[in-house]
Amino acid sequence: MLAIIGGSGLTQLSNMEIERREVVRTPYGEPSGALAFGRVCDEPVVFLARHGYGHTIPPHLVNYRANIWALKQAKATGIVSVASVGGIRADLAPGTLIVPNQIIDYTWGRKSTFFEGGDTPVRHIDFTEPYDETLRHRLLAAIAAAGDSAMDGGVYASTQGPRLETAAEIDRLERDGCDIVGMTGMPEAALARELELPYAAIGVVVNYAAGRSSSAHGIHFDDIELVLQESMVRVRAVLEGLCHV
């Protein structure tokens, strides 16, 4: 059963036949909301809204450990993350879909591991390739099957939030080799790896990052909302396509 974590703009799956909702308790507290179990194209799926179903949880306060633990406990076999991102590269315009293959973590202060000492031995995970390649290629195949296109690969910069970045910070991220910027990619990806859950992400570019192109002198939030509405229709079609690849 595939798990889908919805980010900004995707607090529910309108194409999902919901069979039940389940409030889950974990050793790490409560996840962002109840897990929704159901089917997309007759395939079993469990869905979780990362920021809560009312989009009330900011990125730095998401209980990532509880979210990932709950999905593992629900017997998910893999996780697809949907996230809105800013485009750093000039060719990553609003509306672009991207399936990243690398990540750089700029967050701080977040609970980022299940291994915190005590009676549990520390486990060092291999994070050379942070996204599961098999699931990445399934996503790319689903995008193609939906008649859409996406950038294959890219470096996701995970920043702290909830504020957006300065133009100078985006310049730094570009020098570091980052292509897109978001706020929720870490520690989510690493926690999934710790629990041996295949994890991949589909990023929806909703704006140029600060200091770039139409965002040269500021971010236009009304424009972001329009891109989100249009792009999430495409994302839902992609998630339906996952059932056939």
N, C-alpha and C positions, 0 to 999 in steps of 0.2 A: 504493500500500500504506500503510495507516494504521499509525502507531506508537502504542503505549499504554505509558505510564510508570506503573507501579503504586507507590503509596505504602504507608503503614502499613496493614496489614490486607489488602493485595493484592500478595503476593509471587509469585503465580502465577495464571494464568487457568484454572480448572478446565473451562471450556467451550471451551477452545482445543485444536484438534487439532495438536499440535506435530509438525512435520516434521523440524526439525533445530535444533540449538543451535550458535551460532558465537561463538568467542572473538575479539574484535576488538581490534586495537591502533590507537591514534590518535596524532597528534602531541602530544596533551595528556595522554598516559598511558592507563591502563586505565579503561574504564567500570565501573559498579557490579557488573556481572556479564556473563555470556554473553548474547547476544541470542537470544531464542527466536523462531523463524520458524514460522508455521503458518497455520491458518485458523480463523475464527469464522464460523459459518453459511456456509461455503464461500467466504468472502472472505479474501484474504491479509492477514495481520497480523504485525507484529513487536512483541514484548513485552520490556520491561526493568523489572526491580525496582529502583527508585531506591535503596533502602537495602541492596541485596544480597539474595540469595535466603534468607539466614538473618537478615535484618533486623539487620545488624551495623554499618552505616555511619550515623553520626549526621548530622543535616541540615547542619551546618557543614563536614563533611568529605566530603560527596558531591562527586565529580568531575563537576560539571555540564557542563563543557566537553567532556570525553571522552564523556559520555552523549549529548549533542546531536550532536556530530560523528559518533559511531558510527551514530546513527539516520539522519543525512543520508547518510552513506557507504553505508548499507544501502538507500538509495533510497526512504526513507519520503516520502510526499507530504504528511503532516500528523501532528501529535502531539496526542493526548488525554492529559492528565495527570489522574490520580486522586489526591486528597489528603484526608487527614483534617484537619478544622479545628475551631476552637472558635467558638461563636456569641457574638458581642458583643451584637447586638440581641436584645431580649426575645422577638421572634417567631421567632428562629432556634434552635429547640429541638433537642436531640439527636435524630438520625434524619432531620433535614431535609437534602435535597439542594439544592445551590446551584450555579449556573453563573455565576461572577463575570464582570464586564466591566471592572473596574479593579483596580489594584494599587498599593500604596505599599510601598516597600522600606526596611526598617529593619535590614537585615543589614549586616555589615561584614567586611572581610578576606577575602572570597571572590573567587576568580578569576571576574570578571564580564564579560569581553569576550574576543573572539578577536583584537582589534586592539590590540596592545601596542607599536607602534612598530617599530623595526628597518627591514627592507626592505618591510614591509607598510604601505601608506597607511592612515591612520586613516579609518574610515567612521562617520559619525554617522547612526544609524538614527532614523526617526520612530517614537516610542513613545507617541503620543497615545492610541491605542486598543491596549492591550497584548495583547488577545486577538483572534483572528481571528473576525470576525462570522459568516462563513459556517459555520465549524466550530462556533461557539457555537450557532447555530440548528439545525444537525444534531443536536447533543447534546440540545437541548431537544425536538426532534421525536422523537428516540429514547426519551427519558424518557416522553413522552406515549404513544408506541407501546407501551411496556412497561407501560402502565396506571399509571404513577407520576406524581409531580408534583415540581416543583423551583422554587426561587426564581430568577427570571430577572433576572440582574444583581446587583451588589453589589461592595463594595470589599474586596479581600483585603489584609490586613496581613501582610507577610512578615517575621518576626522571626528572630533569630539562632539560638536554641536552643542545646543541646538541652533546657535547662530551660524550664519553662513560665513564663508571665509573672506579675508581681505584679498585685494588684488595681489599684494606682495606675497601672501601665503600661497596663492595659486601659482605664482611665478616659481616659488620654491618647489611646489609639488611637481611642476613641469620639469624643473631641473633634476628632480629625483626620478623622473621617468614615468610619472603617473599620467594616465589618459583620461580618467574620470574621477569624480570625487563624490562621496556619499558619507553617511554617518552611522550606518548600521552593519557594515560588512564584518566588523570585528567587535567583540570576540566570537560572533555567531559561527563563522566558518571553522575556527579552531576548536570550539566546543563540540561541533558536529564530528570533527576528526577524532577528538578524544573518545567519543562514544561509538566510533567506527560507523558513522552514518554518512553515506555518500552525499555530497553537498555541491550544488551548482547554483549560479545566480544569473538572472536576466535583468540587466539594467536598462531603464528607460531614461534617456537623456531628456530632461524637462527644461533645461536652460543652459546657456553658455555659462561657464564658471566666471566668477568675479574678474573684471578687467578684460574680458574676452568679447569681441564682436558686439552684439546687441547688449551685452552686460558690461560694456566698457566703463560706464559711469554709474552702474547700479543694477540690481536684480529687479525684474518686473514680475511681481507675484501674480498679477491677473493673467499674464501670458502663460505662466507655469500651470495655472489651473486649467486653462484651455488645452494645453498639450497633454496634461494628465488625463483629462476626460477622453480625448481622442485616442491616446496611446493605450489606455487600459482596455479599450474594446479590442485592440489588436492582441494584447497580452492574453486576454481570455480565450481568443481563438487559438493562440499558441498552446495554452494549457489543455485545450480540447485535443489539439494535435498530438500531445504527448501520449495519449491513449493509443495512438496508432503507429508509434515508432518504437 
